[in-house]
């Protein structure tokens, strides 16, 4: 009786290990496929940083820059030109920088910035990911970004540290 229980336990453990290996392997092959697709027109994808499947957006690195690309729903073909996310202008004295390019509003923020609100007809809280010790925040628009865009940034106490109320 004990032998059957151990056998079943080993079989279940083997299935979990196989499933884990399969998931890691598929994730890696998706990243390789995306990098290959993105490595065109003089851009050489070296690493996928983040995939936002809800917005069909990929953040990746080439040899020098952090870049983004908007892809189709099955994460293969690039729909819009890739763009460079530039750290220029970002320093310890400047806790937030932002830019608009095509359909993407993006920026970098220090730890001091806990929350960002894009104000206008509809107040929008942008997405954010951690990248090299800072926050990379972004919001993708349908159609082009309409300028001017007004941003408010708040610290952890909820005090406005950038923008106008």
Beta strands, then each sheet from edge to edge (+ up, - down):
strand 1: 47-52
strand 2: 57-61
strand 3: 66-70
strand 4: 83-85
strand 5: 96-101
strand 6: 104-109
strand 7: 115-119
strand 8: 127-131
strand 9: 134-140
strand 10: 150-154
strand 11: 160-162
sheet 1: 1+ 2- 3+ 4-
sheet 2: 5+ 6- 9+ 8-
sheet 3: 7+ 10- 11+
end
